[in-house]
Amino acid sequence: MTDLFDRAQACEALFRQDAIEHARRSNDRKAKVPSRETCIECGAVIPEARRNAVPGVQRCITCQTEMEGGK
């Protein structure tokens, strides 16, 4: 008979696998969107190095950081 911890661990493993698959699908979708040359928030130029490093980038580093709750 399985105990509560075994069931919780199995459930967590399923959630983790689902999150990994979701992230992979999201990354595939982002790669299909062309990177912008200017930020959709502030209009600043997005450097070529950032556009190459982050396929489908839409925001400059400052606006992306603010959107993610950073400072």
C-alpha positions as CSV (number, residue, x, y, z in Angstrom):
1,M,0.0,0.0,0.0
2,T,1.3,3.4,-0.9
3,D,1.5,6.1,1.7
4,L,0.6,9.8,1.4
5,F,4.2,10.8,0.6
6,D,4.5,8.3,-2.3
7,R,1.3,9.7,-3.8
8,A,2.4,13.3,-3.3
9,Q,5.7,12.5,-5.0
10,A,4.0,10.9,-7.9
11,C,1.6,13.8,-8.3
12,E,4.5,16.3,-8.1
13,A,6.4,14.4,-10.8
14,L,3.3,14.6,-13.1
15,F,3.0,18.4,-12.5
16,R,6.7,18.9,-13.2
17,Q,6.6,16.9,-16.5
18,D,3.5,18.9,-17.5
19,A,5.3,22.2,-16.8
20,I,8.3,21.1,-18.8
21,E,6.2,20.2,-21.8
22,H,4.3,23.5,-21.5
23,A,7.6,25.5,-21.4
24,R,8.8,23.6,-24.5
25,R,5.6,24.4,-26.4
26,S,5.8,28.1,-25.4
27,N,9.4,28.3,-26.5
28,D,8.5,26.8,-29.9
29,R,5.8,29.4,-30.3
30,K,8.1,32.3,-29.3
31,A,10.7,31.2,-31.8
32,K,8.2,31.6,-34.7
33,V,7.5,35.3,-33.7
34,P,10.2,37.6,-35.2
35,S,12.2,39.7,-32.8
36,R,11.3,43.3,-32.8
37,E,14.0,46.0,-33.4
38,T,12.2,48.4,-31.0
39,C,10.6,47.8,-27.7
40,I,6.8,47.5,-27.7
41,E,6.6,49.3,-24.4
42,C,9.0,52.3,-24.6
43,G,10.1,52.3,-28.3
44,A,13.8,51.9,-27.4
45,V,16.1,50.1,-29.8
46,I,16.7,46.5,-28.9
47,P,20.3,45.6,-29.5
48,E,21.1,43.0,-32.1
49,A,22.9,40.8,-29.5
50,R,19.6,40.6,-27.4
51,R,17.6,39.9,-30.5
52,N,19.9,37.0,-31.4
53,A,20.1,35.7,-27.8
54,V,16.3,35.8,-27.2
55,P,14.3,34.7,-30.3
56,G,11.1,36.6,-30.6
57,V,12.1,39.3,-28.1
58,Q,9.5,42.1,-27.9
59,R,10.8,44.3,-25.1
60,C,14.1,46.0,-24.1
61,I,15.9,44.7,-21.0
62,T,14.6,47.5,-18.8
63,C,10.9,47.0,-19.8
64,Q,11.2,43.1,-19.6
65,T,12.7,43.4,-16.1
66,E,9.9,45.7,-14.9
67,M,7.3,43.4,-16.5
68,E,8.7,40.4,-14.5
69,G,8.6,42.4,-11.3
70,G,12.2,43.3,-11.0
71,K,13.7,46.6,-10.2
